[in-house]
Amino acid sequence: QKLHGLGLVNSRQSLAVCESLSAAAFCRRRLPCLLVKLRMAQNLRHAVTFVEQGHVRVGPEVVTDPALLVPRAVEDFITWVDASRLRQKVLDYNQERDDFDLAA
């Protein structure tokens, strides 16, 4: 259940899956890899830079450690920080920026 919660295995059926678990499975659950998967960054180098500069938050917390393992339950709460310039650029590009945000 713990490996399933971390997103390392797809099923909770048996422990036989744990024998074939590789280090790459852990690396794919790191925050920069998930940013690339969610298309918030073009490549891994940009994703690591975004995390280190404090542009990304997981839930209510700003994360600056690119080695963070993101569990399956928290994966949906990866967003940009409210004051991030990247967030503003994305909203401008999608034409979703609110007039109230322009004053801030």
N, C-alpha and C positions, 0 to 999 in steps of 0.2 A: 504494500500500500504506500509505503514511503517513497519508493522509486517511481511509482505511478504518479504520486502527488508532485514529484519534482519534474515529471515529464520525460523521464529517461526510458521508460518502457510503456508500451501501448495497452497492455492488458494486465489484469491482476490475477490471471489464471494460475500460474505456477512460478516457482522459483527457478525453473530451468532457463528462463530468459536471462537471468542474471549472469549466467556463465558466459554468454556471448556479449555482454555489456562492455563497451570499449571506452577509452578516454575521450574519443571524439564525441560520444553521446553527451558527456559532461560539458565539453567545449561548446556544443550547439545550444546549451541552455544558458550560456552567459549572456549578459545584457546586450553587448554590442552585436552579437549574432542575431538576437531577436529583433534588434532595431533594423537590421538589414532584411530580415524575414518580413517584418511589418512594413517595409518600404519607407521607413523614416530616415534612412541613410542609403547612399548609393553603394558604398562598399564598407568593408570592415574598418579600414583606417579612419574614414570619416566618422563612423559610429563611435569608435574609441575616443576620438577627439571631442565629439559632442558630449559624451558622458564625462570625460575629465574636466571639461569646461563648465559643467553644471547646467546644461540645457535640458536634461532629461530627469523626470521624476517617476518613481514607482509608487503608486498610491499617493499619499500626502507627502512623502519624503523625497527630497532632492538627492540623487545618487551621484557620487563622483568616483566610485570605484568600478572600473570596467570588468573586474573579476566576479561581480555579483551573479550568483546562480538564481535565476528567476523561476519560482515554482509555477505550476500550471494554473493555480487559483489566482495568482497575481498578474499573470500575463496580460489580461485584459485592461489593466490599470496603468500601462506604460504610456505616458503622455509627455508633452513638452511642458516645461516650467512656464507659468503664466507670464513672467516678465522676459521671457526669452525672445531675442531678435529673430531666431529661426521660426518660432511659432508665428510671429507677426508676418514674416515673409510667406509662410505657407498659407495663412489666412488671406493675405493679399492676393496670392496667386489663384486661390480657389474662389476669390471674391466673396468671402464669408466674414470679413472683418467688420465688426460692429462700429458704429460712429462713436459710441461711448469709449471704445478702446483707443480711438484716435486722440482723445483728450488726455489720456493717461500716459 
